[in-house]
Structure formats: C-alpha cells, structure tokens
Amino acid sequence: MNVRRLIPSTALAGAVALGAVTLSACSGTSDAADKGNGGKLDVVASFYPMQYLAEQIGGDHVAVNTLTKPGVEPHDLELKPRQVGELGEADVLLYLKGIQPAVDEAIAQAGVKNTVDAATLTKMEEHGAEVGHDHGGEEAESEAGADPHVWLDPVKYAEVAKGVGAAFEKADPDHAADYEKNTDALVKKLGELNTAFETGLRTTATRTFITTHSAFGYLAERYGLEQESITGIDPESEPSPARVKELHAIAEKDKVSTVFFETLASDKTAKTLAGDTGLRTDVLDPLEGITDKSKGHDYIEVMQSNLAALKTALGAK
C-alpha cells in the first residue's frame, strides 16, 4: 500500500481550517442544494471512509458520488479529465489529503468553496518510521510522518464526522437541523463501537498482532495493542530477510497466533510468513473500500468483524 503521509494538525487548527473553507461559502449558499440532483446537496467523496460519512450525515438531502469505485485500490487512483471537470460542479468536496495524490491535485484545481479536508478535523499522529508514496521508483518521505488512517479509530472518526456535519450545515442551512441530528446519531454509533472495542480487547493473552502493512496504528494506540507490520506502508512489497527473521522472533516471544492480510491487496506475503512460522491467517480490513469480499456491508459491520478477528487472534477473555 502506497501512502503519502499527512502534515499533522491539531483539532483546534482543524476547527479553524473548517471554518475558513465553509464560512467563505456561506454567502449565497442557502440554495446550494437547488442546483440539481432533485434539489439535493451534490457531494463528491474521495473514497469509502468519506463516502460513508457523507451518506450517514447527509441522509436524504444529499446525492453522493464517490471517486473511488468498489474494488479499486484508492491510493493509485487516476482521474479521467471528465471526472476532474465535474469536480468543479459539486456543492461539497470531501476528501482526506495525502491519501490520493491525483485527487489532491484535482481538488486544488476545482475551486469549490465547500471543500473539506478530513485531515484538518482531528489530530494526526506519527506511527513508526514509514515511507510515503513510491512513484517512478522514488521513495517520498513525508514531511512530518503523520499516519493517515484516522478512520480506523472510532474516536477520531467521530471527530471527523462532527466536522463534516458542520460543513454540511453551512453549505445547506435549510436542512441544518437534520444534518445535526444525523451527525449526533452517527457519533453515538461510533461511541458504541469504541466501547465494544474497549471491552472486547481489555483482557487478552497477547497484545501483539502482525499485519501485512501498518494501517492500524491509531487502532492499536487507542486500545493498547502493538502492531507489527510485514512490509510497512506498502502491502505489495517484499519484506527483507532481516524483517522476516525479526517477525519470527516477535511471534514466538509475544505468542502471536495470526498474520492478518486485507481484502484489496494480495495475501501472498502474509501466507508465506504464516506458513514459515506455523501461524494462521485472517482478514483485518483497513476499510478503504467495500467489496463483495468484505466481511460486512458498511463501516460499522466491517469494524465489528475486525473486532471479532482481533479478539480471536489475541486470545481475548
């Protein structure tokens, strides 16, 4: 998985940034939802975690178009000229800067006033020394080393949801009460999910889990776990012999039972390591997209499946 990491920002800075992108559009935006789509707010989301927020918060008042279709690896998405042109017609653009370079560039050119960057809505953190996108064989070190996978922490995802709700309210004030109500309902569901993770992972035989790549840093930090990745950021790359040897030692020392792989990337590396160490394999889904292979129909269901997989792998009691 190729990820160019994001510049860290504080929640306070996120609030200021959100205010800047939304307040500038307040003048004359009360009829933003009347431009088309049967009077609905036209929202373009960059990939599934943003799509889910838009649909849950917007409800019947929004028409959501997602740039990354089901089954497409989001980090390598390339946009067609027609898609780039259509971005400028949206009422709201919702994305996570740094995940998809092509999307970042297109959104910067679109000039849509109600543009919401989820990375400004919660505090971004570093999780290990990792390498960003590899384009043309060059490894791009991030400027500050922030991990972009905030949606895998229900608490941080809820913070992002609140910011998105506020943006919808300003873009379409006629339905502000509904957006606020829907945001509150989603935040409640995410709170219940957080409680389920806290309770389910409180007592385990081990706190260490091995994944294909390091997407679960925020989740591990939230629930006191240790994530060990085979290949770092890129799940398609091959681990070095030294890293394989190190993981063998970690698996034995920390009584690791399972090597996790994901739905949108090859399971070859995970199965090779598992075979060498006598471990089992299972899916831990980074939720970058929902497909027929996903263990659930939406964010909440797949996260519940992730929790069940972790409980089994970690020997939860």
Secondary structure, 3 states (H helix, E strand, C coil): CCCCCECCCCHHHHHHHHHHHHHCCCCCCCCHHHCCHHHCEEEEECCHHHHHHHHHHHHHHEEEEECCCCCCCHHHCCCCHHHHHHHCCCCEEEECCCCCHHHHHHHHHHCCCCEEEHHHCCCCEECCCCCCCEECCEECCCCCCEECCHHHCHHHHHHHHHHHHHHHHHHCHHHHHHHHHHHHHHHHHHHHHHHHHHHHCCCCCCCEEEECCCCCHHHHHHCCCEEEECCCCCCCCCCCHHHHHHHHHHHHHCCCCEEEECCCCCCHHHHHHHHHHCCEEEECCCCCCCCCCCCCCCHHHHHHHHHHHHHHHHCCC
